[in-house]
Structures are given as structure tokens and as C-alpha cells.
Amino acid sequence: MMPLCFADVGTDNTIKKIGGSPEVKKHLENLGFVVGGNVKVITTLSGNVIVNVKEARVAISEEMARKIMV
């Protein structure tokens, strides 16, 4: 298990755990990041991560990506 920010670009990953405060967890859930869901890293730009989650592209900060374990 590793944080999403360290996942390889272009590989499919399964979300295993989401950390952070209840507010952060709820925010990530609203974006489509749920345990058991698939996420694919498209690219990383200066620490920020662009991912495909639930057929949508989402950009998240490195801080948020560290809370998502794959």
C-alpha cells in the first residue's frame, strides 16, 4: 500500500484506504474517491496529481493525494 502521489502514471490502482479528517474524507468521497474504487494517474505537475476516477478527470493537490492509499 502506498499514497496515490507515488503511483505510476498510466496504471490502474484500487483505492484501499482514505485518511484525513471526516471533512477531508467526505470531500474526497464527493469527488469519487471511495474505498474499492479504481483510480488512474494521468500526470503529475509540480506535486499536483491529475487522475481519472469514475470516468472523470480530477486534479488534486499532493497533500490530498497523500491521504489516498492504493
C-alpha positions in Angstrom: 0.0 0.0 0.0 1.3 3.5 -0.9 0.0 7.0 -1.3 -1.6 7.9 -4.6 1.1 10.5 -5.3 3.7 7.7 -5.6 1.6 5.6 -8.0 3.0 5.1 -11.5 1.5 7.2 -14.3 -0.9 5.2 -16.6 -1.5 2.2 -14.3 -4.9 1.3 -12.8 -5.0 1.3 -9.0 -7.6 0.3 -6.4 -8.2 2.6 -3.5 -7.6 0.7 -0.3 -7.8 3.4 2.4 -8.6 7.1 2.7 -7.1 9.1 5.6 -7.6 12.5 7.0 -10.3 14.3 8.9 -14.0 13.5 8.4 -14.4 16.7 6.3 -11.5 15.7 4.0 -12.8 12.1 3.7 -16.3 13.5 2.7 -14.7 15.9 0.2 -12.8 13.1 -1.5 -15.8 10.9 -1.5 -17.8 13.6 -3.2 -15.1 13.8 -5.9 -15.4 10.0 -6.4 -12.6 8.6 -4.3 -14.2 5.7 -2.4 -12.6 2.6 -0.9 -12.6 -0.2 -3.5 -12.9 2.3 -6.4 -10.5 2.4 -9.3 -8.2 5.4 -10.0 -5.6 6.0 -12.7 -2.9 8.6 -12.5 -2.8 10.6 -15.8 0.0 13.0 -15.0 1.8 14.9 -12.2 2.5 18.6 -12.3 4.7 20.2 -9.6 3.4 17.9 -7.0 -0.3 18.1 -8.1 -1.8 14.9 -9.5 -4.4 14.6 -12.3 -6.3 11.3 -12.1 -9.2 9.5 -13.8 -11.7 8.5 -11.2 -15.2 7.3 -12.1 -14.8 8.3 -15.8 -13.9 11.9 -14.9 -10.6 13.7 -14.7 -9.9 15.3 -11.3 -6.9 17.4 -10.2 -5.9 17.1 -6.6 -3.0 18.5 -4.6 -0.1 16.4 -3.4 -1.4 16.8 0.2 -4.7 15.2 -0.8 -3.0 12.5 -2.9 -1.0 11.5 0.2 -4.2 10.8 2.1 -5.4 8.3 -0.6 -3.8 4.9 -0.2 -3.7 2.5 -3.2 
